[in-house]
Amino acid sequence: MSLVSIVIITTGFGAGLYALVRLNQAMEAKLDAAWSDAARLVQGTYAPVGGVWYRRTPRRLEATIERIGVVADSYIVSTGKTSQAFTRLTATVPNSRGVVLSVYTEHLFASLGKAFGAQDVEVGDPRFDHHFVVKASSEDVARAWLHGVVTEAMCSVPDFRFQLEDGTLQAICGGIVDDGDKLARALRVVAKVAARGSQLEDEWATLASRLGGIVRQSLNFARADLGSFTVNRKGIDLVVAVEREDDALVTTLSAPVAVTLDDDAKAKLAEAVGSLPLARMQLVDAPSVIALRGIQRDEAALDRLLDAFAEVLGERSIGPYR
């Protein structure tokens, strides 16, 4: 090979390397601008990639949103021949011990999984159920957690896969997000999903208060008996509780007495139950129990059922209330 050829090859290699370096610098500048913009939008802080080339520290954004601390960073997975970059958002989730949720966008492999019997929880939001696959340790917990504004928010970031386990929520998408608005939106969504544990506890306390009850146990997913409160109706103390039964959750209304039912009493209770999902009704032995599937939060329906239950107990109970 002639000297001229060597010079040409070396020059071309150097020019290509220089162009690659400049392209990488431009990409890094674009990412820094986007992540700095996202930090500004969520009132957080951003630290760009740092350190020497052989020991880089990843970019990192930290923010507190809805009283939830959220961290965004990026990482690379290498298979030896290829590598893939990912954006990861992480938050610690209050009141989530024992809760396992996986939520990701519908795709071919998810469809095949459902065809072969893989569990797919439908939460009752048509738009969400159409686009997402949900795997969960408890269908009832999944439906309570993925509710209302949470599912609406998650639909706005379909590129992210969400995983809640061991009290930690992670949302991951392929590539490094280079849009500040998109990253800020995703951070807010993660905070909203993570805050759901505290919201469910607050909703339980609010429900007890509005029904005139006194909380005995706050709603806590770490317990077998998740939560309970006592309501006095017509001089009778009734206990409303959320309990685990195998892999399901039930909301129970109970009293420490047995009750005999005639046709009128049966009709009255059936009318009061209405469209609530009845799991079982055990009244002939103390304690008498009406169990409803899932975590029930319909204040009006529960109020109506509590009144009817107390009325039946007052008229026909076999025990200390008679």
N, C-alpha and C positions, 0 to 999 in steps of 0.2 A: 504493500500500500504506500502510495507516494505521500510526501510531506504535505502537499496541497490537500489531498483527500483527508488526511488526519486533521488538518486545520479546519476544513469545512465541517467534518463530522463533529469535532470538538465545539466549534462555534455554534452549530445547530443544536447540539445537546445543551450547551450553556444557555442559549436563547430560550429553548423549551423549558429548561429548569427555571429560568428567570420568570417566564410567563406563568408557569405553574405557581411559583411563590407569590407573584403579584395577584393571581386569581384567588389564591388561598387567603391572602391579606384582605382582598376586597370582600370575600365571603365572611371572614371574621368580623370585619368592620360592619357589614350589614347585620350580622347576628347581634353584635354588641349594641347597635342602635336599636334593634327590635326589642331586645331584652331590657335595655335601659328604659325604653318607652313603656314596656309592660310594668316595670318596677314603679315608674312614675304613676301609672294609671291605678295601681293597687296600693300606692303609698308604701312600697317596699324598698329594699336595697338590692343592688346588683353588683356582683364581683365577677369580672371577666376571667377568661382562661389565664392562668399565671404559671410561674415556675419555669425551670429550664426545659429544653425540648424533650429530654429523656425522662422527666418526672413532672408532667403537667398536672396542675390542679384544674378540675373542670369548672366551667362557668356555673354560677350559683345565684339564685334569686330567692330572697326571703321576704315574707310578708305575713301580717296578721289580718285576716279577713273574717268578719263575723265571729270574732274571738277565737278563731282557729288559726294556729300557726301553720303556714304552708311553705314548702321549699320546692323550688324548681331547679333541676340540674340536667346535664346531658351526659351520656356515656356511650361507649362504642363496644359492640360485641364482634369479636373476630373469630372466624372459623379456620383461619390459616390462609385460605385462598382469597376470601372476601371479608369485608367488614361492613357492619351496619350501625349507623348512629341512631340514638333514641333520645327523646325528651321524656323526662320523668318528673312527675309532681307527687309530692309526699305530704301527708298530714297525719297527725295523731288524732284518733277518733274517740271522744268520750263515750262512756256507756256502750261499749261494743264488744266486751269480752265474750267470746264464744260465737260471735256473729261472723259468718263467712259468706261473702258475696263476690261473684265475678260477673261483670257486665261488659259485653263487647258487641260490636256491630255484626249484624247478620251477614254471613258470607257462605260460600260453597261448603266449607268444611263443617260449619255449624249446622247447615241444612242436612248434611249427611249424618251428623251426630244425632239430630232429632229423629231421622229416619230409622236409625238403629237403636232407638230407645233412650238416648241420653236425656237427662232431666232438663227441662226448659220451663222455668217459672214464668207464667204470664201474670203481670201485676195489675192489669185492668185498665191501663192507659193505651188505647188503640194505636196511637202514633208511636209510642215507645215500644210496645210489644211487636209492632211491625218491623222496626229497625234493629232491635237489640235482642240478644240472647242473654238470659239470666240463669246462672247456676247459684244455688244457695244451700246452706246447711239447714235452713228452715224456710219453707214456702211462705209461711205466715209472717215471719220476720222480714222476708224480702218484700212482701206486699206492704207492710207497714213502713219500711224504710224507704222504698222507692215509691214515693207518693207525691202527688200535687206538683209543687214548684220544683221538687228534686228531679222528677222525670222530665219535666219541661226544660230544666237547665241542662240535663245530660244530653237531650236531643240536639242542643246547640253545639256540641263538641263530639260529633260522631267518630272522629279520627282516634279518639282515646279509648283504651281498654282500662276498665276500673277493676281493682282487686282490693277487697277489704278482708283482712285476716290478722289475728293476733293484735287487734287494736290499732292497726296501721292501714291507711288507705293509700294506694298508689294508683296513679293514672299515667299510662304510658302510650306514646304514639311513635311511629316510625319517623326517622328524620329529626333534625333539630328545627323547631318552630322558628321561622324567620319573620313572623308577623306579630308586632307588639300587641295589637288589638286581640288577635286570636289567643295569644298566650295569656293575656290578662283575663280574658273570658274563661279560659280553661282553669285558671287559678281560682276564680270566683266559684266555678262549678264544683271544684274539689272541696272548697270550704263549705259549700252548701250541703254536699253529700255528707261530709264529716260532721257537720253540726246537727245532723238528723238525730243522732243518739241523744243529745241533750234536749232536742225539741220534743221527742217522744216522751221523755221523762216529764217535761213541762206540760205537755198536753194531758198526760195522765193526772197530774196534780190539778190542772184547770178543770178537767172533767169532774173530778171528785168534788171540787168546790162548787161548781154549778149545779151538781145534783144534791148539794147539801150534805156532802160526806166529809169524813175525816180520814186522811191518808194514814194507813197503818204501815205500808211499805211502798217506797217510791218505785217506779218502774225501772228495774235493773235486769239486764239480759244475762248477768252472770249467775243469777239464782234460778233454781227449779221453779219456785213460786215467784214470778217476776215482780208482781206488785199487787197491792190490795188497798181498799178503803171501805169504811163502814158507813152505811146510810140508815137513818132511822125513818121508817115510814109507818104511819098509823100505829106508833108505839112499838114497832118490831124492828130489831136491829138486823139489817141485811148486810152481808159481806159481798162486795164486788171484787173479783180477783182475776188476774191473768196467770195461767199455769201452763206448764209443759205436760203434754200427754204424748209420750213417744217422741216423734219428730214434729208433732203439731203443737199449736198453741190454742188454748180455749179461754174465753172470758166466762167466768162462772158467777152466778148469783146464788147465794146460799143462806140458809137459816138453820139453827140447831134444833129443828123440830121436823116431825113427819106430818104429812097432810093427806087427807082422803079427798078424792075428787069426784063430784057428781058431774053430770053432763053440762050443767051451767058453768061450773068452775073450769072444766076442760075447754069449753068454748071461749070463756073469758081470757084464759091464758093463751090459747091459740091466736086469738085476735090481737092480743098484746105483743106476742112474738112477731106477728106479721111477716115481713120479708127478711127479718134477721136470720142468719144461717144457723139453725138449731142443730147442735151436735148430739145432745141427749137431754132427757128430763128424768130425774130420779127424785120422786116425792114420797113414796110410801114408807121409806125408812129415813130416820134422822142421820145426818143432816139432809134436808131437802135441797136439791140442786137443779138449777137450769143452766146448761152449758151451751155457749154459742161459739162457733168456729172463729178462730182468729182473734186479733185484738180489736174489740169493738169500741168505737169512739163516737157513735151516733147518739148525741146527748138526748134528743127528743125521744128516740126509740127506746133507749135505756130507761129514761124517766117514766115512760108509759108502762114498760114491763115491770119496773120496780113497784109502781103503784098497784098493778094488777096482782103481782106476786104477794105483796103484803096484804092485800084485801082477801085473797084466797086463804092465806095463812091465818089471818085473824078470824075468819069464819069457820074454817074446817081443820085447823091444825090439831095434832095430838101431841101435846107437850106443854111447856110452861107458859106459852102465850095464850092458851085457850081459856 
